[in-house]
Amino acid sequence: MLTNALIFLISTVFGLFVVALLLRFYLQWARAPYRNPLSVFLQALTDFMVRPARRVVPGLWGLDLSTLALAWLVQLAELVLVLQIKGYGFGPAAGQAFAAIALLALIMLVRIGLYIVMAAVIVQVVLSWVGPYSPLMPLANSLTRPLLRVFQRRVPPIGNVDLSPLFVLVVIQLLLMLPVAWLEANVSQLL
């Protein structure tokens, strides 16, 4: 009973921090407006880790790879802590188990990133229907524009309805269903 509560607490705290780091990276990648409440909140929440990590992990093509590396490390720490609480002993195959955990942490980051994109697309679609002049709309547009643009070039609007969000959501669901779920199942079998 106590172990389940501790696992829940660790998963929640570490999971929310991973989402904050991935959102910070995604906002930068999508070139979202810097002065919005979400960016300011994420910067205030994660700066204590990101600033020192930037000295160690350089950026690449204008992307803050230190934020991405920290998200992976936090996800890795969560997995290791949960396995330790569950009583998993690494034993003689510690190297193989650690490699499997590191790969599983990377797969979980991809899955969380896909869910973030899915949520951004849904928020953007709902706002476009109910509040197109909402102050949140420019942020939602900047987050979804790079992904929607790929389908908007190929699929014209049908009856003034843009179907590109539907295509993005279908592709994300397929990615979650096929490669990510398959990799996660196979890597977790190694543990």
N, C-alpha and C positions, 0 to 999 in steps of 0.2 A: 504494500500500500504506500509506504513512504518512498520506495524507489520509483514507483509510477509517478508520484507527485514531483519528485526531484527531476525525473526525466522530462516531464511536461514543462516544468519551469525552465530547465536548460534549453529545451527545444524552442520554447517560446521566445526567450530572451535572445538567444543566438540567432534564431530564425529572423526575428524582426531586425536585428542588426545587419544580417546578410542582405535583407531586402533594402534597408537604408543605403548600404554601400552600393548595391547594384543599381538602385534608383539614381544615386549620385552619378555613377558612371554613365548610365543611360541618358540622363539629362544632358551631360556634357557631350556625349556622342551625337545626340540629336540636335545639338546647338540650341537648346531651349533657352528662353530669356533668363538671364542670370538673376535678376531682381524680381523673383516671385516668391511667395511665402514658402512653397515646398522646397525650393533650392536653398533658401536661407536656413530653413529648419534642418535640412540634411547636412548642410555645411557645419552648422553649429553642433550637430549630433556626432559627426564623424571626424571633424578636424583634428581631434586629439590623436587619432591614429594615422590619418592620411598624411598630414604634414611631415611627421618624421619618416614615414615610409617613402615619401617622394625623394628623399635623399639617397635611398638605397635602390629603389626601383625606378628607372627612368621612364619617361613617357615615350610614346611611339606614334608618329604621324598626328600629333596633337591630342592623343588620347592619354588619359591618366591611368596608366597600367597599375600603378600602386594601389588604387582603389579596387581594381579587379583582383589583384593578388591578395589584398586584405580580405576581400569577400570569400575567396577560396580558402584562405587560412582559417577564418572564423568558422566556415562550414566544416572544415577538416577537424578543428578543435571540438566542435559540437559532436561530430560522429565519434571521435575518440572518447570523449567524456561519456557519451551515452553507452558505448560499448563497455567501458570500464565499470560503469554503474551496474550494467546488466551482468557483469561478472565474466565477460569474455576475456579469456587468456590468450595472449598472442603466441606464446610457446615458441617452439623451434622455427616455425614458419613466420616469424615476425616481419621479415622483409617483404614477403609476398602479401601478407595481410595489410601492411602499411601501404603498399602500392595499390592494392585493391581499394582501400579506404580513400586514398588520395584520388583515384579515378572516380570513385563513387561521389566524392565531394564535388568534383568537376561536373559530373553528370547532373547532380542536384542543382548546381549553379545554373546550368543551361535550362533546366526545368523551371526554376524560379524565374529566370529571365524571360522565358516564354510566357509564363503566367503574368508577369508585369506588363509585357507588350499586349497580351490579351485584355487585361484590365484597362489599359490606356485606350485601346481601340473601342471598347464598350463604353467607357466614359465619354469619349469623343463623339460617338454616335448618339448617345442619349442626350448630351448637351446640344448637339446640332438640331435635335428635334424640339427640346423643351426650353432651351436657353441659349440660342446662338450668340447672344451678346453678353453672355456671362463673362466675368473677369477670368474664369478658369479656362475659357475656350482657346485663347492664344497658346497657353501651355499645352493643352491637349492636342491642338493642331500641330505644334512643333514636335511633339513626341511621336505622333502617328504619321506625319507627312512623309518621312523617308520610306516607310513601308507601304503606305497606301499609294504613293506615286508609282510604284512598280506595276500595280494592277490598273491604275487609272489610265496609264498609257496604252494598255492593251484592251481594256474592256470599257466601251463607252457607256455613259449613263443611259439607263433604260427608263423612259418616261420621267426624266429629271430625277431619277433615284440613282445615287452612286452605290454600286454593288461592291466596290473595292474592300470595304471593311468585312463583308461577308467572306470574300476570298482569303483575306488575311487570317481571319478566324479559322477557316477550314484548314489552311496550311499549318497553322499553329497546332490545331488539334491533331492533324496527321503526324506532325513532328513529335508531339507528346505521346501519341499512340504507338508509333512504329519504332523509330530508332532509339529514342530516349528511354521508353519503357523497356525495350528489349535489352539495351545496354545495362540499365539499372538492375533488371532481373538477373542477368548473367554475372555482373560484377558482385552483386550481393550474395550469389551462390559461392563465390570464392571465400567469403568470410566464414 
